[in-house]
Amino acid sequence: MELILSLAIGVLAGSGVWLLLRPRTFQVIIGLSLISYAVNLFIFSMGRVVLGEPPVIDPQWAADASHYADPLPQALVLTAIVIAFATTALFLVILLASRGFSGTDHVDGKETHK
């Protein structure tokens, strides 16, 4: 499980960085989204991925941390997903406005679209 999770984080981060280096605006937006997914998976993995365990301490059990899932990374990832959705929507609106003004979504403006 840990190997698959780390490979997924690495592939998402690597693909995101590669897309960030592309000259097209849409590819940069997708690259930022992939990097945010990689960071979300990383934060989520820091909370000890445990299946079927309660996130809050049950007074009937001993206060052993191995019996519980950490709710803080889950809350942070949920908040990050909402923020990433809002910023992606904002970037897409800016992309459409920029394309409307310049006629292209290329960063240096040399490429034209018809």
C-alpha positions in Angstrom: 0.0 0.0 0.0 2.8 2.4 0.9 4.6 1.7 -2.4 1.6 2.4 -4.5 0.8 5.6 -2.6 4.3 6.9 -2.9 4.4 6.0 -6.6 1.1 7.8 -7.1 2.4 10.9 -5.3 5.6 10.8 -7.4 3.9 10.4 -10.7 1.4 13.2 -9.9 4.1 15.6 -8.8 6.4 14.8 -11.7 3.6 15.2 -14.2 2.5 18.4 -12.6 6.0 19.9 -12.7 6.4 18.8 -16.4 3.1 20.5 -17.3 4.0 23.6 -15.3 7.0 24.0 -17.6 4.9 24.0 -20.7 4.2 27.3 -22.5 0.4 26.9 -22.8 -1.8 28.3 -20.1 -4.2 25.4 -19.9 -1.4 23.0 -19.4 -0.1 25.1 -16.5 -3.5 25.0 -14.9 -3.7 21.2 -15.2 -0.1 21.0 -13.8 -1.1 23.1 -10.8 -4.1 20.8 -10.2 -1.9 17.7 -10.4 0.6 19.1 -7.9 -2.3 20.0 -5.6 -3.5 16.3 -5.8 0.0 15.1 -5.0 0.2 17.4 -2.0 -3.2 16.2 -0.8 -2.2 12.6 -1.1 1.0 13.4 0.8 -0.8 15.1 3.6 -3.4 12.3 3.8 -0.6 9.7 4.0 0.9 11.5 6.9 -2.2 10.7 9.0 -1.4 7.0 9.0 -3.7 5.5 6.4 -5.8 3.1 8.6 -9.0 1.5 7.3 -12.0 0.9 9.5 -10.8 2.7 12.6 -12.7 5.6 14.3 -11.2 9.1 14.1 -12.2 10.1 17.6 -11.0 8.4 20.8 -13.5 6.0 22.3 -13.5 6.0 26.1 -14.2 2.3 26.2 -10.8 1.5 24.5 -7.4 2.3 25.8 -5.9 5.6 24.6 -3.5 3.8 22.2 -2.9 5.9 19.1 -2.6 2.8 16.9 -6.4 2.2 17.3 -7.4 5.5 15.8 -7.2 7.4 12.5 -5.9 10.9 12.7 -8.7 13.3 11.7 -6.5 16.4 11.2 -5.0 15.4 7.8 -8.5 14.4 6.6 -9.8 17.8 7.5 -6.8 19.6 5.9 -7.2 17.6 2.7 -10.9 18.3 2.5 -10.2 22.0 3.0 -7.5 21.9 0.4 -9.8 20.2 -2.2 -12.3 23.0 -1.8 -9.7 25.7 -2.1 -8.1 24.0 -5.1 -11.5 23.8 -6.9 -12.1 27.5 -6.3 -8.6 28.5 -7.5 -8.9 26.2 -10.6 -12.2 27.9 -11.5 -10.6 31.3 -11.0 -7.6 30.3 -13.2 -10.0 29.1 -16.0 -11.9 32.3 -15.9 -8.6 34.2 -16.2 -7.6 31.9 -19.1 -10.8 32.6 -21.0 -10.5 36.4 -20.4 -6.8 36.3 -21.5 -7.7 34.3 -24.6 -10.4 36.8 -25.4 -8.1 39.8 -25.2 -5.1 38.3 -27.0 -6.6 35.7 -29.2 -4.2 33.0 -27.9 -3.5 31.1 -24.8 0.2 30.8 -25.5 2.4 32.5 -22.9 4.7 34.5 -25.2 1.7 35.4 -27.5 3.5 34.3 -30.7 1.1 31.5 -31.6 -2.2 32.5 -33.1 -5.4 30.5 -33.2 -8.2 30.9 -35.7 
